[in-house]
Amino acid sequence: MNSSLFSYSDPYILTPSIFYDYSHCKRCVYERIKHGGNRILTRQSDFSIVELGKKVHSILEDLAMDKNIDAISPQLPTAKGIAKEGLVKSRKFAGDVNCVIDGRFDLLLQFPNGDVGIADIKLIDTQEDVTVYYPQLWATKFAIENSRNNSTCIANRIMRLGLLLVPAAGGAERDLYELCRRVLWHEVQDNQDSLRNLMVEIHAMLEKDVPPEHASGCRKSHEISN
């Protein structure tokens, strides 16, 4: 990687999860990055879902570490967890996109052929469009492979990306270990060109003095109108 492509002039700091939020409400992302604020909550039962999601994350990460994840469920590929909840901090994107990625990954996996992959754990609704989570994985891969000051030494190249999907339906009533064993693997193809296009779009939005409007379904929009 040519380090001359990068600079460090007060970039906007984006977490990998910001791309999911951006797909729901651009105004909330604008305010969160430029003025601070809380994560965007989008589901009717968000607070209970968040708490359940934290528990599912913790259980799956512990079950995966130093073990083959196909022991959790035969629906999963053969791969061993080698790191969890690791920090990622990228260099600035090349060109005029004055942004860096700064956040965490859920799991790093090592496959039998030696390839290292990123797995992101998601508690999902049955009909949810999981493609909204793809940019989060692309961004995490970028941050690991373009680490600021070589801060990430676990892997130089990420060869596979995937979502560990846990269905949320009935989760509150189920034994959590039983719920976690329903996890499915969803392979995600890397697309750094699409990530860069998103970064260009987000950067252009952040450079404007006037923020975009709230999305029609945004909770903050309803709070303001009421």
Stockholm file with secondary structure:
# STOCKHOLM 1.0

chainA/1-226         MNSSLFSYSDPYILTPSIFYDYSHCKRCVYERIKHGGNRILTRQSDFSIVELGKKVHSILEDLAMDKNIDAISPQLPTAKGIAKEGLVKSRKFAGDVNCVIDGRFDLLLQFPNGDVGIADIKLIDTQEDVTVYYPQLWATKFAIENSRNNSTCIANRIMRLGLLLVPAAGGAERDLYELCRRVLWHEVQDNQDSLRNLMVEIHAMLEKDVPPEHASGCRKSHEISN
#=GR chainA/1-226 SS CCGGGCCCSSCEEECTTHHHHHHHCHHHHHHHHHHCCCCCCCSTTHHHHHHHHHHHHHHHHHHHBTSBGGGTCTTSCSCEEEEESCEEEBCCCSTTCCEEEEEECSEEEECTTSCEEEEEEEEECTTCCGGGGHHHHHHHHHHHHTBGGGCCCSCSCCCEEEEEEEECTTGGGSCHHHHHTTCEEEEECCCHHHHHHHHHHHHHHHTCSSCCCCCTTCHHHHHHHC
#=GC SS_cons         CCGGGCCCSSCEEECTTHHHHHHHCHHHHHHHHHHCCCCCCCSTTHHHHHHHHHHHHHHHHHHHBTSBGGGTCTTSCSCEEEEESCEEEBCCCSTTCCEEEEEECSEEEECTTSCEEEEEEEEECTTCCGGGGHHHHHHHHHHHHTBGGGCCCSCSCCCEEEEEEEECTTGGGSCHHHHHTTCEEEEECCCHHHHHHHHHHHHHHHTCSSCCCCCTTCHHHHHHHC
//
